[in-house]
Amino acid sequence: MSSILTNNSAMVALETLRGINKDLAMVQSEISTGKKVSNAKDNAAIWAISTVMSTDVESFKQIQDSLNLGNSSVGVARSASEQVTSVLQDMKELIVSAQEENVDRTKIQTDIAALRDQVGSIVGAAQFNGLNLIDGASSDDVSVLASLDRSSAGTVSASYIDVARADLSISNSSTAATYGATASSDQSIIANGAANAGTAVNLAGGAGNSTAITIASVADGTGYQIVLDDTGATELNSVGQRTFEYVANANDSVNSVAANLSTQIENFFSATGETNYAVSRSGDTITITNNAAAAADAIDVTANASTGGTAGVSAGGLGDLATIDVTTDAGATSALTAIEGLLDQSIDAAAAFGSAQKRIETQSEFVQTMVDSLTTGIGGLTDTDMEAASAKLQALQVQQQLGTQALSIANQAPQSLLSLFR
């Protein structure tokens, strides 16, 4: 049946053309925006996933900034610690030179004081954006935002890299020890073999002769001295007359006193290259050995004790630099032990900051890789395949032209009914 009111062919052609135009508009939108999923209407599930991933990408970019800031702060602290270490090494060289008796120790002490001030300048300037990790202002770790961890349930938590501070300041107060004026010969304090305190024991060379010095008791303010003297006419005179002393505090033990004195002697032998004599320790006993080849190459070893002294007060950071004084024999020898401990402290600080900086750099590289991977993943979900879109556009344009022609033909069908009324 033919009807002039209902043109089924035209309706089919029109519906087809509408579908083609709709697809054509969608492809044109994909080409112009570059996205096949640009809003939730296009594909709700993909849009939701890509949006979450996009927010993670922006968060990781902020984390990258945090890591860069942390890297710079730790880098400044590491560089400053290394510079402090270099200055302390220069100071150690001066202290070693002060072990000789025929040098101007006053001038050496002046140079040491200048280097100490230089350490203070380095520590004070070692800040980045106001954060100083080595000035001892705080003992709290510095947390650098390192990542956002998303669980399978969607819960997000932040993770941090904790960087420990180091105290290399010289502003902390320290007090040098004061050796007591009251001498004691009591073997219950210190004994040199069978000899009382204050009595010299002569060690002849040639047979590895030795003497054992025992720290018998410890009390706050008690002073302990070991004097080595090979200045006699028939002796080597490679050490000269050298005094090593320590004043105990309430927390010391016989072992700690012996350890301090033996360390002083060992450091002195090491700094001066002394091989004729040797020192060793076992618990509370210090053994001095004469390794000289000739029997006439003797050395006198004296152990002294005193009461009424004042123990030194050690400061935090590098504050003990203030008590280094090489103007005396005892001060020069004790300075060797002090500078070794301070050097270890600055070296440990530089090494710790170096490890932390390396970890931050590694995390920064990982975060950048994460950003790149997430960006690629988002693109795979939402970006338009331009090659496929171009081919589809060409096909739809042809379909549009054919659909338009089909609709034109369908619209002309009622015209054929006029022939029935002629």
Sequence and secondary structure as in RCSB ss.txt:
>XXXX:A:sequence
MSSILTNNSAMVALETLRGINKDLAMVQSEISTGKKVSNAKDNAAIWAISTVMSTDVESFKQIQDSLNLGNSSVG
VARSASEQVTSVLQDMKELIVSAQEENVDRTKIQTDIAALRDQVGSIVGAAQFNGLNLIDGASSDDVSVLASLDR
SSAGTVSASYIDVARADLSISNSSTAATYGATASSDQSIIANGAANAGTAVNLAGGAGNSTAITIASVADGTGYQ
IVLDDTGATELNSVGQRTFEYVANANDSVNSVAANLSTQIENFFSATGETNYAVSRSGDTITITNNAAAAADAID
VTANASTGGTAGVSAGGLGDLATIDVTTDAGATSALTAIEGLLDQSIDAAAAFGSAQKRIETQSEFVQTMVDSLT
TGIGGLTDTDMEAASAKLQALQVQQQLGTQALSIANQAPQSLLSLFR
>XXXX:A:secstr
   SS  HHHHHHHHHHHHHHHHHHHHHHHHHHSBS  STTT HHHHHHHHHHHHHHHHHHHHHHHHHHHHHHHH
HHHHHHHHHHHHHHHHHHHHHHTTSSSS HHHHHHHHHHHHHHHHHHHHH EETTEESSBSS  S EEEEEEEEE
 TTS EEEEEEEE   B  S S  B  B  SEEE  TTTEEETTB TT EEEE TTTT EEEEEE    TT EEE
EEEE  STTS  SS EEEEEEE  TT  HHHHHHHHHHHHHHHHHHHT  SEEEEEETTEEEEEE  SSTT  EE
EEEEEEES B  B  STTGGGGG   SSHHHHHHHHHHHHHHHHHHHHHHHHHHHHHHHHHHHHHHHHHHHHHHH
HHHHHHHB  HHHHHHHHHHHHHHHHHHHHHHHHHHTGGGGGGGGG 
